Amino acid sequence: MNKDRRDFLKLAGVTVAGIGASSAFHALLSGEAAASGLRRAGVVKTKAETRLGMVIDINKFIEHRGLAQRCIDACHSIHNVPDFANPDHQVKWLWTDKFEHVFVKDTHYRQAEKLQGTPVLALCNHCDNPPCVRVCPTRATFKKADGVVAMDYHRCIGCRFCMAACPYGARNFNWLDPRGKNERGNPLIRKLNRRYPTRTIGVVEKCNFCAHRLAVGELPACVEEAAAYEAIFFGNLNDPQSAISQVLREKFTITRRGSLGTRPSIFYIV
């Protein structure tokens, strides 16, 4: 962590202590509206009625057991996600966890026994009402016009407020230098993709719906990997004629902790 970042965190601590936690956090949240409207160079402008989302068919992943790992590998290789051996330092954009962990019992207390222990794909929910955006003091996390919750790594100061605010555990902090090497001298990024930027130590990262691929008309890597199995659907949730809207009309789906009011954009067919 560099000196400027440490100085900011010291200043934030003094501010909270001096004027009270409530006032300090109101000050931090005041930039939410502006952050929601930020534009980034190279991102194609989209209509205001666009809200991108995803439907994951759990049953298709049960049928094809190796598919989830292939989706993860495709995502992590494209985005230069480092492979830290220590689970405490793990960085993940896309991962699997047990059904009962992804859909906690406080919101889904009558769970089907056949799904217990079933690995389920998880990722950032790109919430329509994202708490991570509200708490970010530097607007490093922002919501784009197409509904994607994105990040500007250069603005991230490593305060980890967004990690505390996210109820889905979808954000990861680089405790180590992702551009470095492991104890055996091997690069932490197994195969560097020079078309996508690497991150630095002290920065938070997460799934961004493959924004750089969307900008050139390509689908997210995981969607492309699962296309042959129709295991993941992707598109505009606000377009009633889109394929994803049709799936949502015809299939029973659930979201993760929808009662929190975050309005996730990731749906699951069970």
C-alpha positions as CSV (number, residue, x, y, z in Angstrom):
1,M,0.0,0.0,0.0
2,N,1.5,3.3,-1.0
3,K,1.9,6.5,1.1
4,D,-1.1,8.3,-0.5
5,R,-3.4,5.4,0.3
6,R,-2.2,5.2,3.9
7,D,-2.6,8.9,4.3
8,F,-6.2,8.7,3.1
9,L,-7.1,5.9,5.4
10,K,-5.6,7.8,8.4
11,L,-7.6,10.9,7.4
12,A,-10.8,8.8,7.1
13,G,-10.2,7.4,10.6
14,V,-9.7,10.9,12.0
15,T,-12.8,12.1,10.3
16,V,-15.0,9.4,11.7
17,A,-13.6,9.9,15.2
18,G,-14.0,13.7,15.0
19,I,-17.4,14.3,13.5
20,G,-19.1,11.1,14.3
21,A,-19.7,7.9,12.2
22,S,-23.1,9.0,10.9
23,S,-21.9,12.3,9.4
24,A,-18.7,10.7,8.0
25,F,-20.6,7.9,6.2
26,H,-23.2,10.4,4.8
27,A,-20.2,12.3,3.3
28,L,-18.8,9.1,1.8
29,L,-22.2,8.2,0.3
30,S,-22.9,11.6,-1.2
31,G,-21.2,10.7,-4.5
32,E,-23.5,7.8,-5.3
33,A,-25.5,9.5,-8.0
34,A,-22.5,10.9,-9.8
35,A,-20.8,7.5,-9.6
36,S,-23.8,5.8,-11.2
37,G,-23.6,8.0,-14.2
38,L,-19.9,7.8,-14.9
39,R,-18.7,6.8,-18.4
40,R,-15.5,5.1,-19.2
41,A,-13.5,5.5,-22.4
42,G,-13.9,2.6,-24.8
43,V,-17.2,1.5,-23.4
44,V,-20.1,1.6,-26.0
45,K,-22.9,3.8,-24.9
46,T,-26.2,2.0,-24.3
47,K,-29.8,3.0,-24.0
48,A,-31.1,3.9,-20.6
49,E,-33.6,1.1,-20.7
50,T,-30.8,-1.5,-20.9
51,R,-30.1,-3.7,-17.8
52,L,-27.8,-6.6,-18.5
53,G,-28.4,-9.8,-16.6
54,M,-27.7,-13.5,-16.5
55,V,-29.7,-16.7,-15.9
56,I,-27.7,-19.8,-14.7
57,D,-29.4,-23.2,-15.1
58,I,-28.2,-25.2,-12.1
59,N,-29.6,-28.4,-13.6
60,K,-27.5,-28.1,-16.7
61,F,-24.4,-27.8,-14.6
62,I,-25.4,-30.9,-12.6
63,E,-25.7,-32.8,-15.9
64,H,-22.3,-31.6,-17.1
65,R,-20.1,-31.7,-14.1
66,G,-16.9,-30.3,-15.7
67,L,-18.7,-27.4,-17.3
68,A,-18.5,-25.1,-14.3
69,Q,-14.7,-25.4,-14.0
70,R,-14.3,-24.7,-17.8
71,C,-16.3,-21.5,-17.3
72,I,-14.1,-20.5,-14.4
73,D,-11.0,-21.3,-16.3
74,A,-12.2,-19.2,-19.3
75,C,-13.0,-16.3,-17.1
76,H,-9.8,-16.3,-15.0
77,S,-7.5,-16.8,-18.0
78,I,-9.0,-13.9,-19.9
79,H,-8.9,-11.5,-17.0
80,N,-5.5,-12.4,-15.6
81,V,-6.8,-13.6,-12.3
82,P,-3.8,-14.6,-10.1
83,D,-3.6,-18.1,-8.6
84,F,-2.7,-17.7,-5.0
85,A,-2.1,-21.0,-3.3
86,N,-3.2,-19.7,0.2
87,P,-7.0,-19.7,0.4
88,D,-6.8,-16.6,2.6
89,H,-5.4,-14.7,-0.4
90,Q,-7.7,-16.2,-3.0
91,V,-8.9,-14.0,-5.8
92,K,-11.9,-15.2,-7.7
93,W,-14.2,-13.6,-10.3
94,L,-16.3,-16.8,-10.9
95,W,-16.4,-19.7,-8.5
96,T,-18.5,-22.6,-7.2
97,D,-19.8,-23.2,-3.7
98,K,-22.4,-25.5,-2.2
99,F,-26.0,-24.7,-2.9
100,E,-26.8,-24.2,0.8
101,H,-23.9,-21.6,1.0
102,V,-24.9,-19.7,-2.1
103,F,-28.6,-19.7,-1.1
104,V,-28.4,-19.3,2.6
105,K,-31.2,-20.7,4.8
106,D,-32.3,-17.3,6.2
107,T,-33.8,-16.6,2.8
108,H,-34.4,-20.1,1.5
109,Y,-35.2,-22.2,4.6
110,R,-37.1,-25.0,2.8
111,Q,-34.4,-26.2,0.5
112,A,-34.6,-29.3,-1.7
113,E,-32.5,-32.1,-0.3
114,K,-31.3,-33.2,-3.7
115,L,-29.6,-29.8,-4.1
116,Q,-27.7,-30.0,-0.8
117,G,-24.0,-30.1,-1.5
118,T,-24.5,-29.3,-5.2
119,P,-21.8,-26.9,-6.5
120,V,-23.3,-23.7,-7.9
121,L,-21.7,-21.0,-9.9
122,A,-21.4,-17.7,-8.1
123,L,-20.2,-14.3,-9.2
124,C,-20.9,-10.6,-8.7
125,N,-24.7,-10.1,-8.9
126,H,-24.4,-6.7,-10.7
127,C,-27.2,-5.4,-8.4
128,D,-29.7,-2.9,-9.7
129,N,-29.3,-1.3,-6.2
130,P,-25.6,-2.0,-5.5
131,P,-24.5,-1.3,-1.9
132,C,-20.8,-1.4,-3.0
133,V,-21.4,1.7,-5.2
134,R,-22.9,3.6,-2.3
135,V,-20.0,3.1,0.1
136,C,-17.0,3.6,-2.3
137,P,-15.4,6.9,-1.2
138,T,-13.4,7.4,-4.5
139,R,-16.0,6.2,-7.0
140,A,-13.7,3.4,-8.0
141,T,-16.9,1.2,-8.1
142,F,-19.7,2.6,-10.3
143,K,-22.8,1.4,-12.1
144,K,-22.8,1.9,-15.8
145,A,-25.8,2.8,-17.9
146,D,-26.2,-0.8,-19.0
147,G,-26.5,-2.0,-15.4
148,V,-23.0,-3.5,-15.1
149,V,-21.3,-2.7,-11.8
150,A,-17.8,-1.9,-12.9
151,M,-14.5,-0.8,-11.3
152,D,-11.7,1.7,-12.1
153,Y,-8.7,0.0,-10.5
154,H,-6.7,3.3,-10.6
155,R,-9.2,4.9,-8.3
156,C,-9.3,2.0,-5.8
157,I,-7.5,2.9,-2.6
158,G,-7.9,-0.5,-0.9
159,C,-10.2,0.7,1.9
160,R,-12.3,-2.5,1.4
161,F,-15.6,-0.7,2.2
162,C,-17.1,-2.4,-0.8
163,M,-16.1,-5.8,0.4
164,A,-17.8,-5.1,3.7
165,A,-21.0,-3.8,2.0
166,C,-21.3,-6.7,-0.5
167,P,-23.6,-9.4,1.0
168,Y,-22.5,-12.0,-1.6
169,G,-18.8,-12.2,-1.0
170,A,-18.1,-11.3,-4.6
171,R,-15.1,-9.0,-4.1
172,N,-11.5,-9.9,-3.4
173,F,-8.5,-7.9,-2.2
174,N,-5.0,-8.4,-3.6
175,W,-3.0,-8.9,-0.4
176,L,-0.1,-9.9,-2.5
177,D,1.3,-8.6,-5.8
178,P,-0.7,-10.5,-8.5
179,R,2.1,-9.7,-11.0
180,G,4.6,-11.5,-8.8
181,K,5.7,-15.1,-8.5
182,N,5.0,-17.9,-6.0
183,E,7.4,-19.7,-3.7
184,R,8.6,-22.0,-6.6
185,G,9.3,-19.0,-8.8
186,N,6.4,-19.4,-11.1
187,P,4.2,-16.5,-12.2
188,L,1.0,-16.1,-10.2
189,I,-0.8,-15.4,-13.5
190,R,-0.2,-18.7,-15.3
191,K,-0.7,-17.4,-18.8
192,L,-0.7,-13.6,-19.2
193,N,-3.3,-12.1,-21.5
194,R,-1.7,-8.9,-22.7
195,R,-5.1,-7.7,-24.0
196,Y,-6.4,-7.2,-20.5
197,P,-4.7,-5.1,-17.7
198,T,-3.3,-6.8,-14.6
199,R,-4.0,-5.4,-11.1
200,T,-1.7,-4.3,-8.3
201,I,-1.3,-5.1,-4.7
202,G,-3.8,-3.4,-2.4
203,V,-6.6,-3.3,-5.0
204,V,-10.0,-4.9,-4.9
205,E,-11.3,-6.7,-8.0
206,K,-14.4,-8.7,-9.2
207,C,-16.4,-9.9,-12.2
208,N,-17.3,-7.1,-14.6
209,F,-19.5,-9.1,-17.0
210,C,-16.5,-9.0,-19.5
211,A,-17.2,-5.3,-20.2
212,H,-14.3,-5.2,-22.7
213,R,-15.9,-8.1,-24.7
214,L,-19.3,-6.5,-24.6
215,A,-17.8,-3.3,-26.0
216,V,-16.8,-5.1,-29.2
217,G,-20.0,-7.2,-29.5
218,E,-18.8,-10.4,-27.8
219,L,-20.5,-12.3,-25.0
220,P,-19.0,-12.8,-21.5
221,A,-16.5,-15.6,-21.5
222,C,-18.5,-17.9,-19.2
223,V,-21.6,-17.5,-21.4
224,E,-19.7,-18.3,-24.5
225,E,-18.2,-21.4,-22.8
226,A,-21.6,-22.7,-21.7
227,A,-23.5,-21.8,-24.9
228,A,-23.5,-25.3,-26.4
229,Y,-25.3,-26.6,-23.3
230,E,-27.7,-23.6,-22.9
231,A,-26.6,-23.5,-19.3
232,I,-26.2,-19.7,-19.1
233,F,-28.4,-17.1,-20.7
234,F,-27.3,-13.4,-21.0
235,G,-29.1,-10.3,-22.3
236,N,-31.2,-7.3,-21.6
237,L,-33.6,-7.8,-18.7
238,N,-35.6,-4.7,-19.6
239,D,-36.3,-5.9,-23.1
240,P,-39.4,-8.1,-23.1
241,Q,-38.4,-9.6,-26.4
242,S,-34.9,-10.7,-25.4
243,A,-34.1,-14.4,-25.0
244,I,-33.3,-13.9,-21.3
245,S,-36.7,-12.3,-20.6
246,Q,-38.4,-15.2,-22.3
247,V,-36.5,-17.7,-20.1
248,L,-37.5,-15.7,-17.0
249,R,-41.1,-15.9,-18.1
250,E,-41.1,-19.6,-18.7
251,K,-38.8,-20.9,-16.0
252,F,-39.0,-20.7,-12.2
253,T,-35.9,-18.8,-11.0
254,I,-34.5,-17.6,-7.7
255,T,-32.0,-14.9,-6.8
256,R,-29.5,-14.7,-3.9
257,R,-30.8,-12.9,-0.9
258,G,-33.3,-10.9,-2.8
259,S,-35.0,-9.8,0.5
260,L,-32.1,-7.4,1.0
261,G,-33.4,-5.0,-1.7
262,T,-30.2,-5.2,-3.8
263,R,-32.2,-6.5,-6.8
264,P,-29.6,-8.9,-8.2
265,S,-29.2,-9.3,-12.0
266,I,-28.2,-12.9,-11.7
267,F,-31.0,-15.5,-11.7
268,Y,-30.9,-19.3,-11.1
269,I,-33.1,-22.0,-12.6
270,V,-33.6,-24.7,-9.9
